[in-house]
Amino acid sequence: ECSAAAALGMAYFFVLRGQNAFDVRWCRGNVGERILEPWVGFLEGKGVRFLCGTKVMGLDDDGGDGTITKVLCSSVGGDGETFA
């Protein structure tokens, strides 16, 4: 495993450096502070709940119109729980 920063660094070195027609924008500052935290705040403002230590196992769209109505999660211990 490697960090996102290391992966981006390797991508730049092996792929992007040799591409003249590749449009890349690098984040100026900490990616978490500049991109992820504002995005999480935006989603929480829309009613999204983030549950640490869980893994999404499935999604339900009871209405059949493509709108997600439930999220099935599994905790670290493996217990399943549904959130609406």
C-alpha positions as CSV (number, residue, x, y, z in Angstrom):
1,E,0.0,0.0,0.0
2,C,1.1,3.6,-0.5
3,S,-0.4,6.9,0.3
4,A,-2.3,9.0,-2.2
5,A,0.5,11.5,-2.3
6,A,3.0,8.8,-3.1
7,A,0.7,7.4,-5.8
8,L,0.3,10.8,-7.4
9,G,4.1,11.3,-7.3
10,M,4.7,8.0,-9.0
11,A,2.0,8.8,-11.6
12,Y,3.7,12.1,-12.4
13,F,7.1,10.5,-12.7
14,F,6.2,7.5,-14.8
15,V,3.2,8.8,-16.8
16,L,2.6,12.5,-16.8
17,R,6.1,13.8,-17.1
18,G,6.4,12.5,-20.7
19,Q,3.0,13.8,-21.8
20,N,3.0,17.2,-23.4
21,A,-0.8,17.4,-24.0
22,F,-1.9,16.2,-20.5
23,D,-3.8,18.9,-18.4
24,V,-3.0,18.3,-14.8
25,R,-3.7,20.6,-11.8
26,W,-1.9,19.9,-8.6
27,C,-3.4,20.9,-5.3
28,R,-1.7,23.8,-3.5
29,G,-1.8,22.8,0.1
30,N,-3.0,19.8,2.1
31,V,-5.6,17.8,0.0
32,G,-7.6,16.9,3.1
33,E,-7.9,20.5,4.2
34,R,-8.4,22.0,0.7
35,I,-10.7,19.4,-0.9
36,L,-11.9,16.6,1.4
37,E,-12.9,18.5,4.5
38,P,-15.0,21.1,2.5
39,W,-16.6,18.3,0.5
40,V,-17.4,16.3,3.7
41,G,-18.9,19.5,5.3
42,F,-21.0,20.0,2.2
43,L,-22.3,16.5,2.2
44,E,-23.1,16.6,6.0
45,G,-25.1,19.8,5.3
46,K,-27.2,17.7,2.9
47,G,-27.9,15.1,5.6
48,V,-25.1,12.6,4.8
49,R,-23.7,10.8,7.9
50,F,-20.2,9.4,7.8
51,L,-19.6,6.3,9.9
52,C,-16.0,5.5,10.7
53,G,-15.0,1.8,10.9
54,T,-17.8,0.7,8.5
55,K,-17.8,-0.7,5.0
56,V,-20.7,-0.2,2.6
57,M,-22.0,-3.6,1.6
58,G,-24.9,-2.5,-0.6
59,L,-27.4,0.1,-1.6
60,D,-31.2,0.0,-1.8
61,D,-33.5,2.0,-4.0
62,D,-36.9,0.9,-2.7
63,G,-38.8,3.4,-4.9
64,G,-37.3,1.9,-8.1
65,D,-36.6,5.4,-9.4
66,G,-32.8,5.2,-8.8
67,T,-32.9,7.2,-5.6
68,I,-30.9,5.5,-2.8
69,T,-33.1,5.0,0.2
70,K,-31.0,2.7,2.4
71,V,-27.3,1.9,2.9
72,L,-26.3,-1.6,4.2
73,C,-23.1,-1.3,6.2
74,S,-20.8,-3.8,7.9
75,S,-18.8,-2.8,11.0
76,V,-15.3,-3.9,11.6
77,G,-16.6,-6.9,13.6
78,G,-18.8,-7.9,10.7
79,D,-22.2,-7.1,12.0
80,G,-24.6,-5.8,9.4
81,E,-26.7,-2.7,9.9
82,T,-29.1,-0.8,7.6
83,F,-29.3,3.0,7.6
84,A,-32.1,4.9,5.9
